């Protein structure tokens, strides 16, 4: 990724596209009362117990990670992450005004939700931004030590889902694990250190 620099227009389009796709994925999980990993999963879980929307909880929980991004990843990364996280919060909270699902299959919601979130996050990662949360931590570790962001995210996500065992039904947990697996599979297969450096620069 260091070999190619996206233009401002490309970054803006990527942020709008990535956050829109992620929001669709979160919406599907939300409609089926499923969970996922990271701050997204925690916000979905807590929204059942407190009088705050998913978007409000999601943005609040990501705030410490935005501060980490500012000091560890640079101002540009932090600012675009705040914008991306804010857009996901706003879009997800308002999708019910334009989208209504009359029939839900939890397994389908888990699959499409996980895949859409993974694709959206992948777009954001490629344009050197994130949604905040544990994304910031895993991207920092990947940049610093060459570790796989997808594999690190998968480990964190499954740890959170396992911790939710006593709060949700076994079937909800099973479907949630499937969704989280697909999300992280997309990242692990497509976002690896150094994969996209060099070639793009030579062709540019």
N, C-alpha and C positions, 0 to 999 in steps of 0.2 A: 504493500500500500504506500510505502514511502516513495516509490518510483513515479507516482502519478498524482497530480494535484487537481482536484475537481474545482470547477469554477463556482462562483457564488450562486449563480442561477441553478446549477446542477445540485448544489447542496440544499438550496431552498426547496426544490422539487422533491429531492430525496427525503427530506424531513417531513414534508406534507404527505408524501406517499407512504413512507414507513409508519408514521404515527396513525394514519388512517387505517392501514392494514392491521396493525397491532390492536387498534380499538375494536375492529370487527371480531378479532379473535377473542378478546376479553369479553365482548358482548355475548358471544356464543357460550362461553364458560359460565358467565353470570346467569344467563337464562336457564341453564340446566342445573344451577346451584353447585357447580363444580369448582375446584380449586386448581391452583398451579403453584409453582415455586416462586421464590423471590418476594419482593415487596408487593407484587401484583397478587400473589396468593394470600399473603397476610392481609392485604386490604380487602380482598373478596371475603375472607373469613370474618374479619372484624366488622364488616358492614352489616352482618346479621345480628350483631350484639350491641352496637352503638348507633346513635342517631346522627350518623354522618354518611354521606354518599360514598361510593367507591372512589370517585375522583378526588374528593376532599381528603380521604384517608391516604390514598395513593400518593398524592403530592406531599402531604405532611410527612409521611414515612420516608420519602426520598430526600427530604431536605438535608439531613446530615451527609448524605452521599454527594449531593451537589457541592457542599462545602469541601468535601474530600477531593472532588474533581477539580475544584478551583485551585487547590494547593498542589495537587499531585499530577494533574493532567493538562493544566493550562487554562487560561481564561476563556479561550475560544471554545474548547471542549465543554467547559462548565456551562457557559451561556447557552450553547446549542442543546445541551442536555436538559437544562431547565425548560427551554422552549418546547422540546420534544415531550418531556414528561407532562408539562402543562397541557399540551394539545391532546395527549392521550386521555388525561383526566377529563377535559371538557367534552371531547368527542364521545367518549364512552358514556358519560352521564346524560348525554342528550340524544343518543341513538334511538331511544324508545319513541321519540317524536316522529321518526321517519321510518322505523323498522319494527314490524310486529310479526312474531313467529307463532303460528297457530298450533303446530305440532313439533314436538321435540323428541329426538332420540338421544339419550345421554352419550352413547358411544360416538355417534356422529359429531355431536357438539364437542366432545373431547378431542376427536381427531382434527376437525376443521379449526377448532380454536387453537390447538397447539401448533398446527402447521402455519396458520395465518400469523400468529404471534412470532414464530420463528422467522418467517420470511420478512416480516416488518422490521424485526430487530436486526436481521442480517443487512438490510438496506441501510439502516442507520449506522451500523458498525462500519460498513464500507465507506461511509462518508464521515468517518471519524467523530461520531457522536454516539450518544446512548440515551436510555430512558432514565438514567440515574439508578438508584438502588444498587444491587449487587453487580449490575452491568459494569459500573465504574470500577469496582474492585477487580473483577476478572479481566477487564481490558487493561487495567494497570499492570496486573501480574503477567499478562501476555506480552505487553510492550517491554516490561522490565526484565522478565526471566524467560520469555519464549514459551510459556505454558499455553496449552490450548484453552481459549476462552470458553468454547462449547463444553469441554469436559469439566472444567471448573464450575461452570454454571449448572451443569447437570448434577454434580455432587451437592451443591448448595440447595438446589430445588428439591431433590429427593429427601434431603435431611429435613426440610421444612414440611414436606408432605407426610413423612413418617411421624413427625411431632404432632401432626393434626389427627392422628389415629383415634384419639379418645374424644374428638369433637365432631366427627362426621361418621356416617355409616360406612361399612366396608365397601359397598358398591360405589358410593360416591368417591371414596378414596381410590378404588381400583381405576375408575374412569379418569380421575384426576391424574393418576400416575401415568396412564397411557398418553394423555394430552401433554404432560410435562416431558415425557420421553420423546415424543415426536418434535416438540419445540426444540429441545436440546440436540436432537439428531440433526435437524436442519443446520444448527449453528456449528456443531462439531464437524460435520462433513464439508461445510462450505466456508468457514471462517477460521483459517489456519495462518500462523505467523509466516510472512514472507511469500505466501502463495501468489499474491498479485503484484509483487514488486518486480521491477526490471523489465519484463516483457512489454507492459503498457508504455513505459517510458521510451523504449526503443522504437515503438511504432508511432509514437506521437510526433 
